[in-house]
Amino acid sequence: MRAAHLISEARKRAGLTQTELARRLDSHQSVIARWETGRTEPNFAAVVRAVRATGFEPSIALHPVDDHDLTLIRRELTLSPHQRLAGMVEAVNAINQMAVVARG
């Protein structure tokens, strides 16, 4: 999750305006706006401070990287448009067959 989304989401859940959050941080509304639009990337400490100022506590967890989707995308991009279309048609036909079997 990006800092911009985290700050914006915490602020909105707290029912605060950018100006109200800025006051709590002894800052300016324009700083909050730049953070939330991604024009400026706040450091980690600033993100934690901003989230806490909304009344929430940020929770951070580490998860293994899952690049399965990226692998599938890369594989699809090696195919021609015709091959990709043929694969989609095959998938639709398989789904239709499963629906027929499920109906009995």
C-alpha positions in Angstrom: 0.0 0.0 0.0 1.3 3.4 -0.9 1.7 6.2 1.6 -0.7 8.4 -0.3 -3.5 5.8 0.0 -2.7 5.0 3.6 -2.9 8.7 4.7 -5.9 9.5 2.6 -7.8 6.4 3.9 -7.0 7.1 7.5 -8.1 10.7 7.2 -11.3 9.8 5.5 -12.2 7.1 8.0 -11.6 9.6 10.8 -13.9 12.1 9.1 -11.2 14.7 8.8 -10.5 17.2 6.1 -7.0 17.8 4.8 -7.0 21.1 6.7 -8.0 19.4 10.0 -5.3 16.8 9.6 -2.7 19.4 8.7 -3.6 21.3 11.9 -3.1 18.2 14.0 0.3 17.8 12.4 1.2 21.5 12.7 1.5 21.6 9.0 -0.4 23.0 6.0 -3.3 21.6 3.9 -1.1 21.8 0.8 1.4 19.3 2.3 -1.4 16.8 3.0 -2.7 17.3 -0.5 0.7 16.6 -2.0 1.1 13.5 0.1 -2.4 12.2 -0.9 -1.9 12.8 -4.6 1.5 11.2 -4.6 3.3 14.4 -5.8 5.4 14.2 -2.6 6.4 10.9 -0.9 6.5 11.3 2.9 9.1 9.4 4.8 8.0 6.5 7.0 8.0 8.5 10.2 5.8 11.1 8.6 3.3 8.4 7.5 3.2 7.0 11.0 2.7 10.4 12.5 -0.1 11.3 10.0 -2.0 8.0 10.6 -1.7 8.4 14.4 -3.0 12.0 14.1 -6.2 10.5 12.6 -6.7 8.3 15.7 -5.5 5.1 14.0 -2.4 3.0 14.6 -0.6 1.8 11.4 -0.1 -1.9 11.3 2.8 -3.3 9.3 3.3 -6.9 8.2 5.7 -8.6 5.9 4.3 -11.1 3.4 6.1 -13.2 0.8 6.1 -11.7 -2.7 3.6 -13.4 -4.9 4.5 -12.6 -8.5 2.2 -15.3 -10.0 0.0 -12.7 -11.8 3.1 -11.0 -13.2 4.4 -14.3 -14.4 1.0 -15.0 -16.2 1.0 -11.5 -17.7 4.6 -11.9 -19.0 3.7 -15.3 -20.5 0.6 -13.9 -22.2 2.6 -11.0 -23.7 4.8 -13.5 -25.5 1.8 -14.7 -27.5 0.4 -13.2 -30.6 -3.1 -11.5 -30.4 -4.5 -14.5 -32.3 -3.0 -16.9 -29.8 -4.4 -14.9 -26.9 -7.8 -14.8 -28.5 -7.8 -18.5 -29.1 -6.8 -19.1 -25.5 -9.8 -17.0 -24.3 -12.2 -18.8 -26.6 -10.9 -22.1 -25.2 -11.4 -20.9 -21.7 -14.9 -19.8 -22.4 -15.8 -23.1 -24.0 -14.4 -25.0 -20.9 -16.5 -22.8 -18.6 -19.6 -23.5 -20.7 -18.9 -27.2 -20.5 -18.5 -27.0 -16.7 -21.8 -25.2 -16.5 -23.6 -27.9 -18.6 -22.2 -30.6 -16.3 -23.1 -28.7 -13.2 -26.7 -28.4 -14.4 -26.9 -32.1 -14.9 
